[in-house]
Amino acid sequence: MMMMGAGEIWAGMGSTIAAVMFVYAMFQQYCPSVLRYQFQNYSRWFINLLNPYISISFYEYTGERYQRSPVYADIETYLTGNSSQLARRLKADVVDDGKDLLLSMEDYEEITENYNGVKLWWASRQSVTTNQTISFYGTDADDRRYYVLTFHRRHRNLVTEKYLKHVREQGKKMKVENRQRKLYTNNKNESWGGYRKKSMWSHVAFEHPSTFQTLAMDPVKKKEIVDDLMTFSKGKGYYAKVGKAWKRGYLLYGPPGTGKSSMVAAMANLLEYDVYDLELTSVTNNNELKKLFIEISSKSIIVIEDIDCSLDLTGQRKEGDKKENADHEEKNPIVKMAKKAEKSAEDSKVTLSGLLNFIDGLWSSCGGERLIVFTTNHVEKLDPALIRRGRMDKHIELSFCCFEGFKVLANNYLDLHSHPLFETIQSLLHDTQMTPADVAENLMPKVVPWDVETCLNNLIEALMKVKEEAKSKAEEESKSINKEEAKVAESSIQ
């Protein structure tokens, strides 16, 4: 009897649900839209009476913003510091060269927090929106991460006026305390059929040991650069006063092996900035360059190495290859689409005007406290418009090793401040051209145990060899010139 009663109950519930669904369908179809709107308003009002809780969502990206929300970043840092004690599901990441683990909230995890006796709930959420487009390479899914804060409505003023301010302040403080500088590189755009990478930048920990103390260059020139950098880092108010974006351009030029990359690392270590290594050949067009620039944080150095050979910045476009296997491409739409995407990527390039706008145009004012550094081995090849003052504010020539630079290297590699052989080396450096990289290689011990005399003599031998090679080359060039002059003289006599 009891089983029969349960069956009758379930049958009755099924009939009731079916009736409700039928009435709702009729209501949606035949009820005027004005009445439906009023009904929905009253329904929401009634539900709100029963639900006294308020929720606030904080999205990583909002609206049409290119930049990551600073509020979201502060909340993420704050919750990362607290979640290891409160959350049950955590994400682990390695920091400090693998010695420590950084724990943060897993997606769809919730934690409870008490603030001044008030109970609050934080939840990590993620919504996926998919564009309904047909593609041979899958759909274009956009993951939107966000946090949800829930609290009782009677604590609205406390949360909006005090608690959220507390969260942001603590998040900023924790970010400064736990900041690990990073080296970024831009990802290659591979958006075939709507697919795109989750981030335009990838990063690793920046751990380059170069400092201005270890750079092999003239101390006076070194001090000038350090003073210029420190003045820039403290010049937020000054740049605002004169109406300029808080940025500065540096052009580092000189032969290979003169320390241009080491100079960039020394700048980053001095100012404690992140480094963004921008590979222009991976940027398909000016619009993508703009998006990359917008994602760059403040307190950063943007580096474009070997800019003379990164791109042909003339505004010309490379002609596509002739069409091959046309019949096969027409019959195979996947191959046809792939070839079309490949050709588009090849034809779309960054122009000189786009790069100039990136350096000092309107978009250069997005963000602040940024250094833009170009390096080149051939400064004479660069367009004058690219390196004029105002774009590349300071031009720094890194040339062959001088005696002052050698003394820095001797101290770095051999812990040596003076030696009788220094006089011989000084004389040879005055008469020869050797890069700091070559000097350092010859100073570096090659056997264990090693001694100072052997290392210095290795350098002296290398310098003498370079001197002899330069002398022989000059003699050959002189002979060649004399032969040409003799030929010209003979032809004129005849």
TAQUIGI-V459993 format. One record per pair of residues at least 12 apart in sequence whose ideal C-beta (glycine too) atoms are under 7 Angstrom apart, sorted by sequence separation. I is the first residue (numbers start at 1). J is the second residue. D is the distance in whole Angstrom. If there is no record, write none. Layout:
BEGIN
I | J | D
I | J | D
END
This chain:
BEGIN
60 | 72 | 5
110 | 122 | 7
187 | 199 | 7
443 | 455 | 5
58 | 71 | 6
59 | 72 | 7
90 | 103 | 5
91 | 104 | 5
110 | 123 | 4
128 | 141 | 6
129 | 142 | 5
187 | 200 | 6
359 | 372 | 6
58 | 72 | 5
90 | 104 | 7
186 | 200 | 6
187 | 201 | 7
212 | 226 | 6
278 | 292 | 7
90 | 105 | 7
91 | 106 | 5
109 | 124 | 5
128 | 143 | 6
129 | 144 | 7
186 | 201 | 6
187 | 202 | 6
90 | 106 | 6
108 | 124 | 6
232 | 248 | 5
442 | 458 | 5
443 | 459 | 6
58 | 75 | 6
89 | 106 | 4
107 | 124 | 5
108 | 125 | 7
126 | 143 | 6
127 | 144 | 5
184 | 201 | 5
185 | 202 | 6
442 | 459 | 4
87 | 105 | 5
126 | 144 | 7
184 | 202 | 7
374 | 392 | 6
84 | 103 | 4
105 | 124 | 5
107 | 126 | 5
126 | 145 | 5
184 | 203 | 5
406 | 425 | 6
83 | 103 | 7
89 | 109 | 5
183 | 203 | 6
276 | 296 | 5
439 | 459 | 7
442 | 462 | 5
83 | 104 | 6
125 | 146 | 5
182 | 203 | 4
183 | 204 | 5
83 | 105 | 4
87 | 109 | 5
182 | 204 | 7
124 | 147 | 6
125 | 148 | 6
182 | 205 | 6
183 | 206 | 4
274 | 297 | 6
320 | 343 | 5
403 | 426 | 5
406 | 429 | 6
80 | 104 | 4
87 | 111 | 5
123 | 147 | 7
182 | 206 | 5
276 | 300 | 6
278 | 302 | 6
280 | 304 | 6
86 | 111 | 4
122 | 147 | 6
123 | 148 | 4
180 | 205 | 6
181 | 206 | 4
274 | 299 | 7
276 | 301 | 7
278 | 303 | 7
79 | 105 | 6
86 | 112 | 7
273 | 299 | 5
274 | 300 | 5
275 | 301 | 5
276 | 302 | 5
277 | 303 | 5
278 | 304 | 5
320 | 346 | 7
403 | 429 | 5
86 | 113 | 7
122 | 149 | 6
273 | 300 | 5
276 | 303 | 7
320 | 347 | 6
402 | 429 | 6
409 | 436 | 7
413 | 440 | 6
83 | 111 | 6
273 | 301 | 5
275 | 303 | 6
318 | 346 | 6
401 | 429 | 6
120 | 149 | 6
121 | 150 | 4
281 | 310 | 6
318 | 347 | 7
356 | 385 | 7
414 | 443 | 6
434 | 463 | 6
280 | 310 | 4
281 | 311 | 6
317 | 347 | 6
356 | 386 | 7
360 | 390 | 6
409 | 439 | 6
413 | 443 | 5
82 | 113 | 7
120 | 151 | 5
280 | 311 | 5
352 | 383 | 6
360 | 391 | 5
405 | 436 | 6
409 | 440 | 5
413 | 444 | 6
425 | 456 | 7
432 | 463 | 5
317 | 349 | 7
359 | 391 | 5
428 | 460 | 7
434 | 466 | 6
118 | 151 | 7
268 | 301 | 5
400 | 433 | 4
401 | 434 | 6
406 | 439 | 6
410 | 443 | 7
419 | 452 | 7
267 | 301 | 6
400 | 434 | 6
401 | 435 | 6
409 | 443 | 6
425 | 459 | 6
429 | 463 | 7
432 | 466 | 5
400 | 435 | 6
401 | 436 | 5
421 | 456 | 5
425 | 460 | 6
428 | 463 | 4
432 | 467 | 5
315 | 351 | 5
416 | 452 | 6
424 | 460 | 6
428 | 464 | 7
431 | 467 | 6
118 | 155 | 5
264 | 301 | 6
315 | 352 | 6
419 | 456 | 6
229 | 267 | 6
233 | 271 | 5
311 | 349 | 7
313 | 351 | 7
314 | 352 | 7
401 | 439 | 5
414 | 452 | 5
432 | 470 | 7
264 | 303 | 5
311 | 350 | 6
313 | 352 | 4
421 | 460 | 7
428 | 467 | 7
118 | 158 | 6
229 | 270 | 6
414 | 455 | 6
229 | 271 | 6
313 | 355 | 6
79 | 122 | 6
216 | 259 | 7
215 | 259 | 6
226 | 270 | 7
215 | 262 | 6
115 | 163 | 5
215 | 263 | 7
215 | 266 | 6
210 | 262 | 4
140 | 194 | 4
212 | 266 | 5
137 | 192 | 5
138 | 193 | 7
139 | 194 | 7
140 | 195 | 7
210 | 265 | 4
211 | 266 | 5
137 | 193 | 3
210 | 266 | 5
136 | 193 | 6
137 | 194 | 7
138 | 195 | 6
208 | 265 | 4
135 | 193 | 4
137 | 195 | 5
211 | 269 | 5
212 | 270 | 6
135 | 194 | 5
210 | 269 | 7
133 | 194 | 6
284 | 345 | 6
289 | 350 | 5
206 | 268 | 7
131 | 194 | 7
285 | 348 | 4
284 | 348 | 5
285 | 349 | 7
286 | 350 | 6
285 | 350 | 7
286 | 351 | 6
289 | 354 | 6
293 | 358 | 6
283 | 350 | 5
307 | 374 | 5
206 | 274 | 7
286 | 354 | 3
302 | 370 | 6
307 | 375 | 7
308 | 376 | 5
206 | 275 | 6
289 | 358 | 6
298 | 367 | 5
302 | 371 | 7
306 | 375 | 6
307 | 376 | 5
308 | 377 | 7
280 | 350 | 6
293 | 363 | 6
298 | 368 | 5
299 | 369 | 5
300 | 370 | 5
301 | 371 | 5
302 | 372 | 5
303 | 373 | 5
304 | 374 | 5
305 | 375 | 5
306 | 376 | 6
308 | 378 | 5
313 | 383 | 6
296 | 367 | 6
298 | 369 | 5
302 | 373 | 7
306 | 377 | 7
75 | 147 | 5
294 | 366 | 6
298 | 370 | 7
301 | 373 | 6
290 | 363 | 6
308 | 381 | 5
296 | 370 | 7
308 | 382 | 6
307 | 382 | 7
61 | 144 | 7
60 | 144 | 7
59 | 144 | 6
60 | 145 | 5
95 | 180 | 6
60 | 146 | 6
59 | 146 | 4
181 | 268 | 7
58 | 146 | 6
57 | 146 | 5
58 | 147 | 5
78 | 167 | 5
184 | 274 | 7
57 | 148 | 5
181 | 272 | 6
184 | 275 | 7
200 | 291 | 6
75 | 167 | 6
78 | 170 | 5
182 | 274 | 5
183 | 275 | 5
184 | 276 | 5
185 | 277 | 5
186 | 278 | 6
200 | 292 | 5
55 | 148 | 5
56 | 149 | 5
74 | 167 | 7
78 | 171 | 4
81 | 174 | 5
181 | 274 | 5
184 | 277 | 7
186 | 279 | 6
55 | 149 | 7
74 | 168 | 4
77 | 171 | 4
183 | 277 | 7
185 | 279 | 6
188 | 282 | 4
201 | 295 | 6
55 | 150 | 5
189 | 284 | 5
200 | 295 | 6
75 | 171 | 6
78 | 174 | 7
186 | 282 | 6
53 | 150 | 5
54 | 151 | 6
71 | 168 | 7
74 | 171 | 3
77 | 174 | 5
186 | 283 | 7
53 | 151 | 7
74 | 172 | 6
77 | 175 | 5
53 | 152 | 6
54 | 153 | 5
189 | 288 | 6
52 | 152 | 6
53 | 153 | 7
52 | 153 | 5
54 | 156 | 6
267 | 371 | 7
186 | 292 | 5
264 | 373 | 6
249 | 359 | 7
260 | 375 | 4
247 | 364 | 6
245 | 364 | 5
245 | 365 | 4
250 | 371 | 6
252 | 373 | 6
256 | 377 | 6
246 | 368 | 4
255 | 377 | 6
246 | 369 | 5
247 | 370 | 5
248 | 371 | 6
249 | 372 | 5
250 | 373 | 5
251 | 374 | 5
252 | 375 | 5
253 | 376 | 5
247 | 372 | 6
253 | 379 | 4
263 | 398 | 7
251 | 387 | 5
260 | 398 | 6
259 | 398 | 5
258 | 398 | 4
251 | 392 | 4
258 | 399 | 6
249 | 391 | 5
250 | 392 | 7
249 | 392 | 4
254 | 397 | 6
193 | 337 | 7
249 | 393 | 5
250 | 394 | 5
251 | 395 | 5
252 | 396 | 5
253 | 397 | 6
254 | 398 | 4
248 | 393 | 5
251 | 396 | 7
254 | 399 | 5
192 | 338 | 7
250 | 396 | 6
252 | 398 | 6
192 | 341 | 5
228 | 394 | 6
225 | 396 | 7
258 | 435 | 5
259 | 436 | 5
257 | 435 | 4
258 | 436 | 6
257 | 436 | 7
255 | 435 | 6
257 | 437 | 3
257 | 438 | 6
218 | 402 | 6
216 | 401 | 6
219 | 404 | 6
218 | 404 | 5
218 | 405 | 7
217 | 405 | 5
216 | 405 | 4
216 | 408 | 5
215 | 408 | 7
216 | 409 | 5
136 | 333 | 7
136 | 334 | 5
214 | 412 | 5
136 | 337 | 6
216 | 436 | 4
66 | 291 | 6
67 | 294 | 6
66 | 294 | 4
END
